[in-house]
Amino acid sequence: MRRSIATYKVLLVRDSGAVAVQAPLRGPGDARECFTRSGIDLSSEAVETLWAIVLDCRMRMIALTQIARGTLTTCPTSARSIAQVVLAANGTAVILAHNHPSGDPTPSAEDVEATRRVKEALAAIEIALLDHIVVGDDRSISMREAGLF
């Protein structure tokens, strides 16, 4: 008995409206600038959203994409969904950013634990998680700078 299997073709299509940042990203300030230049204001979102800045081997942004959209207090995601975006863009590293609609950017215990799990999973496939930035009303917190992962 012959059984057929599904085959898939994935095409990477570059959005012509994206603003490229050619200089290497050197820290959280540069990551924040990527959002500003792209016209994305995480602090104005009514629900939690998770974004990824995908970087090439020279630490230049090659993609900026929304990974997930959640609720007022949570934004469920997986290392798999993050890895798919990074691999599709042929990236080597990623910086995550998500907002807290409450306005307080202090990372929750769940934020810290999820970030640690994602970092370990991505490391297994040679993708570096460089930072996870939590955005509030008037400030943001770099989890790397805060020593949280």
Secondary structure, DSSP 8 states (H G I E B T S, - for coil): ---------------TT-----S---SHHHHHHHHHHTT--GGG-SS-EEEEEEE-TTS-EEEEEEEEE--SS-----HHHHHHHHHHTT-SEEEEEEE-TTS-----HHHHHHHHHHHHHHHHTT-EEEEEEEE-SS-EEETTTTT--
